[in-house]
Amino acid sequence: MDEFPDCMREFANYKRAIQGCSAKTVEEYMTDLRTFARYLVVTEAGGEPTEEAFENLSIVDLPLEFFAKVKPSTITEYLSWAMDARYNNEATRSRKLSSVKSFYKYFCNKMHRLENNPAADIEAPKKKKALPKHLTVDESVSLLEAVATDSGSANRKRDFCIITLFLNCGMRLSELVGINVSDIDREFRSLRVTGKGNKERIIYLNEACQNAIRDYLPQRLLQLERGAPEKRALFLSRLGKRISNKTVQWTVKKYLSEAGLDNRGFSTHKLRHTAATLMYQSGDVDIRVLKDILGHEQLTTTQIYTHVSDKGMEAAMNKNPLHNVKLTDVADKGED
């Protein structure tokens, strides 16, 4: 944090200590604000905001008053630069703008140390409404089979458990990595995860998840007996430490490849989409229940899964009274 000015460090402390943001979320805020500050410094001096100009540029001495001079037009120019020079998509530009908005809101509305918020009325870039990618049931089974048949892997039971939880529970990568053994109840009926904003929720475990965890725990116990330094985490690395995000991502990528699914853009997050989609497509899961399972703040976030299933649309098309009219049928009638 020494590389940031006092005002940014104060903002970071507020996000972490008061709002309960995770260290990763705070780091993303600070990265975005550092880029914004460097852009302001370089462009104010008449320079070009390039990687070379940013590389060794210190912002540590910037006072809060420096940010008070920023105009709304400057922020929109910054977002245009992020799109054209850095090829940031709508989601990335929205996140950058959100960081700037949050920074100004804190000093204007909370601390009252700035009079005007130049970001207040700037709208977020319109996002393209893309349907979430997901695996089919057969593809999901193929992925699990790829893990189950990997007899040469010492971590086969751990990896099978990880992918089973992704496909059945729809948890986020950070939530899975953060699971402790103490988060699982004694009967293996449920587990507690910590989601965005440090908010805890309970996820109930179906039979597949219960069996996968039970199969993996003896391997974990063996690691502990061999002196694994991490005692709390459910999933341990080869070195006996809490498994990292990168290791989980690499593991999922490996087995997607072995299942022949590596050319579809799937990832750990797509397995979360898969769980949500398959639950909704079953027809027995209410959208509000799905919202709670996924840990969404707003129902609108969950409603994207109502558009993924094509079964309802297919049924509607087949109810059209013209659905079975063929050329030959019409031609025969015309001849009569």
N, C-alpha and C positions, 0 to 999 in steps of 0.2 A: 504493500500500500504506500510505500515511501515515494513511489514515482508519481503519485497523484497530488493535486493541490488540496489544501485544507478543506475547502468547501465540498469537494468530492468525497473525501474521507468521512466527513461529517454525514453526508448523504448515505454513504455505504453503511455506516454504523446504525443509522436510523432504519434502513431496510432490513438489516440483520437482527438488531436487538429489539426493535419495536414492532415491525411488521412481520418478523419471523421468517424472512426469506432464507432459503438455503444458501450455503457458501457458493455453490455453483451459479445460482441465480444472481447473487450480488456480483460475482465475477463477470457475468455477462453484461450487467448494467455498466460496470466500470470500464469494460472493454469498449462498449459502444460510446460512452461519454469521452473516453480518451481519443477515439477517432474523431468525434465531433469537435473536441477542443483543438486538436491538431489541425483540423480543417480550418477552423476559425483563425488560428494564429497564422497559418501559411497564406490564406487568401487575403487577410487583412493587410499583410505585408506586400501584397501584389504578386505573390508567387503561385506556382502551379501545385495543387495538392497531389503529389505523386508519392509512391512508396519511398523513393530516395529522400524526398523532403521530410517525410514522417520519421524515417528510421532512427535518427539520433535526436529528435526534437523533444526537449524537456518542457513539460507543462506544469511542473511542480510549484512554480512561483505565481501561477495565475490567480489573481484575487477574484472574489465573487463579483466585484464590479465589472470585471471583464465580460462576464456573461450577461450582465444587465444591459449592455449596449447592443445585444443581438436583436435583429428585426425578424419578423415572420418570413419575409422574403429570403433572408439568409438561410433559414432552416429549410425552406422548399428547394433552394439552390443546392444545399447540402444533400438532400434526398435525391435530386436529379443527378448530382455527381456520383452518388452511391450506385445509382442505376446504370449510368453510362460508363463510368470508369472502373467500377468494381463489379459490375454485372449482378448487383444484388436483386433478387426477385422481390415480389410483393411482400412475402412473409418477412424477409430479412429487413426490408425497408420499414415495415410496420413496427418491427421490434426496435429498430434504431430510433424511430420517432417516439415510441413508447418510453424509451429510456430518457430521452430529452424532455418529454412532457412530465415524466415523474420527477425529474431533477428540478425543473422550474416550479412545479406544483408544490414541492416540499418547501422551497425558499419563499414562495409567494403566499401560499395558503396556510402552511404550518408555522413557519418561523417569522413570516412577515418582514423579511429582510430585502425582498425585491418587490417593487411596486407593480411591475407589468410582467405578464407571462406571455412571451412571444409565440409559444407553441400551443397556447390554449385552444385556438380556433382552427388549427391545421388538421384536416381530416386524414385519417390513415389511408394509405394506398389501397385501392380496391383489389381484393384478392380474387383470383380465379377460383371458381367453385369446382374443384376436382373431386371426383369420388375416390374414397380411400381404396388403395390396393389391398387385396387380401387373397389368401390361399383358399382353395376349395376344400371340401372335406377329404377328398381323395388325395390332394396335394399335401394336406396336413398329415394324413396317415403316412404318406411316402416320406415326409420329413422325419417323423418319429421312427419309422423303420430304418432310415439311414443311420440314426443314432444307435438304435437297439442292436443293429447288426455290425457295429464297429467294434469287433472283438479285440482289436489291437489297441484300443484306447484305455488307459488306466482310469480315465474320468468319465467313462461311458454312463454310469448310473447318475453322476452329478449332472452331466449334460442333458441326459434324458429328462431328468427332473426339471431342469431349467426350462427347456422347450415345452414340456408339459404344462408348466405353470403359465408360460406366455400364452399358449394356445387355449387354455381353459379359463384363465382368470382375467386376461386382458390387462395385466399390470404394466406399468411403465418400466423401462430399463433401470432407472434410479431406484424405483421401489423394490424391484427384485434384488438388486445388489445390496440394498440396505436391510434386508430381512435378517433378524437375529433368531436363533433357536428359541429364545424366550417369547418370541412373537407368535409362536404356534401353540394353540391350546393342547392340553394333555391328551385329548381324544382325537386330535388331528381333524377336527371339524372346521376350524377356521384359523386364519392368521391375520395379524395386524400389519398394515403397511403405512408408511409415511409418504404422502403424496406432495403435490405442489403446495407451497406456502406452509410447509411443516404440518399439514393437516392429516390426521390419522383416520383410517377407516378400516373396517373389518371386511375381509374377503372370505367367503365360505368355500370350503374345499370339497370338490366332488370326489368320487371314488378313484379316478385316474390320478388326481393330485395326491390324495392320501397314500396310495400305493407307491407312487414315485418318490415321495419324501421318505417313506419307511424303507424303501430299497436303498436309498442313498445314505441314510444316517449311519449305518455301520462303516461305510467308507470314510465318512467324516470323523467318526470316533477313532478309527485307526490312525488318521492323521494327527489327532490330538494326542494319542498315546505315543506317537513318534516325536512329540515335542512341537507341534504346530503353535506358533506364537499367538494366533487369533483364537480366542475362546468363545466369542459371542456369535460371530457371523454364521449363518446357515451354509452359505456356499463359500468354500475355501479354494484358493488357488493351489497350484502345484507346490508352492513354497509355504503353504499353510497360513496364508494371509487372506483377508477378505478379498473375494474375487473382484476384479476391476471391471468397469464398463467396457473397456477395450477388449478384455478377454472374452466377455460374454458376446460382444459384437463379432469378434473373430470366430468364436465357436458356432454361432448361428450361421454366419457366412459360409463356414466350412461345410456344414451339413446341408445347407441349401444347395451348395454345389454338388455334393454327393448324391442328392436327391434329384438332380437335374433341373433345379429351380433357380439357378444363379443368374439367369439372363432376364429376369422379370423385375428387377429393381426392388426385391424384397429386403427387409431388414428387421431388426428387433421390433421396431415400432409397427411394422406391417403385421407382425404376429399379434400385436395388441389389436390392430384393426380386424384381423382374422377372427379372434375370439369374439369381439363385439358383433361382427357381421353374422357369424354362425349362430350365436345366441339369438339374435333378432330374427334371422331367417327361419329358425325353428318354429316360430309362430307362437311360442308360449311365454316369451319374455316381454313384459311391458316396458315401454321406452323409459319410463321413470325409474324402474328398477335397474335398467341398464345404465342409466345416468349415475346411480349410486355405486354400482359395481365398478364403473370406470373412474369414478372420482371426479366427474365433471362438475364445474360450478354452475353452469347454465344448461338448461335443457336443450337450447338451440345448438349447442356443441354436439350433443348426442344425436340430434335429429338427422344428421348426415347419414346415419346408418339406415334410416327409413327409406332412403333413396337407392340403397345399394341392391336390395333384393329385387330381382326382376320377376319373381313368381306372380306377384299381384298384377303387374302390368301384362304378363303373358296371359293370365286368366281373363283379364279385362278384354284383351284383343280377341280372345276366342269366344267372347260373348257377343261380339258384333254379328248381327244377323247375316252379314255377307262373308263371314269368316271361312266358309267352305265352298264358295262359288268358284268353279274352275272354268277355263276357256271352253273345254269340250261340252260342259253342261249348258253354257249359254249358246254355243253354236248349235247344239242339238235342238234346243227350244226354238231357235230362229228358223231352223229348217222345217220344223212342224208347222 
